[in-house]
Amino acid sequence: MPTKWKGNLTILLGVILILASGFFFIASKVRANEQRAAAEAFERELAEGIVMDHGEVEIGDPVPQSSLGVIRLDKIGVVLPIFFDTSSESLEKGAGLVEGTDPPAPQRGITSVIAAHRGGRRESQSFMKVDQLTPGDAIQVTTQESKLTYEVVGQVVVEAKDWSHFYREEHETRLLLLTCHPYPRNHQRLLVEAKLVSSEQI
């Protein structure tokens, strides 16, 4: 093949790769925005006491009413549905309650641990920037029973199988956000700890 044709082919392949990357980036942003809109719609339904059965859903579709609730992290622009488990399917659509921990509720003596991916195809709607949460920042969780506001008190990096922080405190209501660390190596876990400061019954 003549050198000129090789050069043209290389340029063409480069242009195709650039266009494909741009398309993937835009599609990921659209997907993340659709997911956030669906989570916010579900959050409004919960706050208004509306119970609807949306059935099985894909990302961006209405959130199923069987979901536990919605978590809102305004500082980093994240709104995610919370599911009752941390299966691959659930974490693909949002966040999940870690097995053996308590569903978010206003009662004292409970500890809720909510996990989500860090990055991925919907990077902006994940726990990608959860390490930017600092003491005093607010975390809101809305369930079918309550609107809960927590205040961040700190964060810690732990080993992947270290569950020693998932303890209960008799006179406190705790929330831990769990995600992989450091991104993208992900061999450890980041825990952001928060404590309940107010609750409103729905």
Protein Blocks (a to p, Z undefined) as FASTA:
>chain_A
ZZklmmmmmmmmmmmmmmmmmmmmmmmmmmmmmmmmmmmmmmmmmmnopacdebjadehi
acdfkbnbdcddfknopacdddfbfcfklmmnmccddehiacddfbehiacdddddeedj
klmlccklmmmpcghiacddddfkbccddddfbdcdddfklcklmcccfkbccddddddd
ddfklpaccddddddfbdcdZZ
